Amino acid sequence: MTPRRILKSFGPAAAIGLALCALAGGCVPWLLDLPSAAAFVDRGLREAYGIGLTARGRTEVSLLPLPRIGFSDVRLTAGGPDGAALSEGGSLTVQLSLAALLLGRAEVVSLSLDGAHVMLPENDADARWAGPAKRIAENLSGGDVPHPRRIILSHSTMSGHDPRDGRPERASDVDLALSWPLWSAEASVSGSLTWNGASARIQLTSLRPVDLVAGRETPFTVSLTWPAGSLSADGNGRLQDMALSGQGRLETRSLPETLAWIGGDVGLSPLLEAFSIEGSFEASKDGVRMPAMRVAAGSTVLEGAGSAEMSGRRPSIRATLDAPEINLAPVLGGLLRVTGLDGDDGWSRHPLALGPLTGGDLDLRLSGGSARLGPLVFENLASSVIVRADGIDVTLGRANLHGGSMKGRLALSKAEGGASDEIELKTQGVFDGLDLGSLLVDLGESGWMLGATQGSFAFDGRGRDAASLVRRLTGRAAAAIDGGTIAGLDLSDVIHRGGALAQGALARRNGRTAFDRATASVAFTDGVGEIEEGGLTSRVLAARLIGRVSLPERTILARAALLPRKGTADPDPLTVPTFFEITGPWSAIAVHAGAQAEAADPLAALVRAAPSAVPGLPTQVRAYAP
């Protein structure tokens, strides 16, 4: 039989085998039917993996050191040539087993796809990869069968659709290599790709492909790095239901940057920068649950449990966290940065948009032994934060500050019936037993008023920025101190001096005014507060205050009156009160002695009222408690 008849009878396998013999022994020349070579490899790929090959460009053959065939402008399909496309374009190089080749079979030892466009499923109904996956599973589950030892994807692109909402997604500069030695049951994947403009590297080891395709658990160790952070995990997983469990860690220098890179969002994420989370996890295609986790945000480290549902476009996160010490300063700084309130030039006109803060649902329960907010340190903190698409609800269930207790609630939501960019604010709270003097010192003021303070507040308003919001703020605030002291000022001496203050540092240092009760009640309408009733009573004097406080202008215009008392009886009705004018911006309040008024002056009448007329706190204001 002539060599040409051998080629026609046994096809490309015999031709290649004959060529090898010719090269080894220096025998006769051989001929190769190149279209038959493509059909030969196509048949082998379809039988083993359910993948069809169409080569539209030239074919190159290299016999040494091992048989290798390269195709250009290739198209890989599911099943035959009419099946759904798995990849388009680029070049495909396959290395064949010499032993199988001599037996007339195309057994792929390694495969390299360069410069191709790989198509991933577009949605749950897209089954283009279902057939190949089933064929691979059947072959690998059949026992010890040959498999590719190396698969390389280089200089390629991958496209698919986000399973959450069907948006098209694309990765470029994909370079991946799967290594599965013939003598090992474990495979590894390593490489890099560019996603949303940032390059990432991935390393996956300890993977057992046979167990994976058979629906059994396989161990894994994975690491992923990108410019803003890294992810590492190790554990066990199943491909059938996409179930993973093990230990993992996510770390990023900028949480907003990382979320933008992966195309996701989390409620309040713009308020954070450096962030990490680690612990045990149980994950599925719908989300992840962490029964024990450790979260670090800035300098604060919290422990607890949480879960995240990722089945829809809008993620939903629940967590219960606790820490011995919590530093809230980064969160406050992020809030001021996002709202534009970090300047000193009056109320900001930066839009108070809720959108950046409500990108995902969040239900956070937070507690701590102490929590620092700037100069203030709260103890025994219990709070909750709930974020939904239409707003944010922050509740302070309890907290202790300078010997006192406090509760409160703040709700921000999209304004109903107003402009589309307006938000609505509602807040209320109560406090009791607060050491006012220590609080003033913490805030950088002199502790001029001492005593345990109780009070309440309730406000609501709406606006597109801080400036417009305070101009429409309505509500009420009230406070009272029993058995307190004014430090650095002797009001009885002021009365005796006709409204003049004693000069000298010694007088200011030794001056004190003890009082039985001091109260203030302010009602706000459109950002302007009317001091309805403010007063102070002591054994030797009485004082009253009326006036106006403007939040938009940050000014005060008020008038106070002092009147001595004789023993425990009411002030002498014939005594003329000493008046004071209190004016100016909040940053530079000025107090001046005022002109004397007629006996019928309303303020004079108030100051002569019996001590029982001093108002208490409104009882209708109650803070929300979770």
Secondary structure, 3 states (H helix, E strand, C coil): CCHHHHHHHHHHHHHHHHHHHHHHHCCCCCCCCHHHHHHHHHHHHHHHHCEEEEECCCEEEECCCCCEEEEECEEEEECCCCCCEEEECCEEEEEECHHHHHCCCCCEEEEEEECCEEECCCCCCCCCCHHHHHHHHHHHHCCCCCCCCEEEEEEEEEEEECCCCCCEEEEEEEEEEEECCCCCCCEEEEEEEEECCEEEEEEEEEECHHHHHCCCCEEEEEEEEECCEEEEEEEEEECCCCEEEEEEEEEECCHHHHHHHHCCCCCCHHHCCCEEEEEEEEEECCEEEEEEEEEEECCEEEEEEEEEECCCCCCEEEEEEEEEEEECHHHHHHHHHHHCCCCCCCCCCCECCCHHHCCCEEEEEEEEEEEEECCEEEEEEEEEEEEECCEEEEEEEEEEECCEEEEEEEEEEECCCCCCCCEEEEEEEEEEEEEHHHHHHHCCCCCCEECEEEEEEEEEEEECEHHHHHCCCEEEEEEEEEEEEEECCCHHHHHHCCCCCCCCHHHHHHCEEEEEEEEEEEEEECCEEEEEEEEEECCCEEEEEEEEEECCCCEEEEEEEEEECCCCCCCCCCCCCEEEEEEEEHHHCEEEECCCCCCCCHHHHHHCCCHHHCCCCCCCCCCCCC
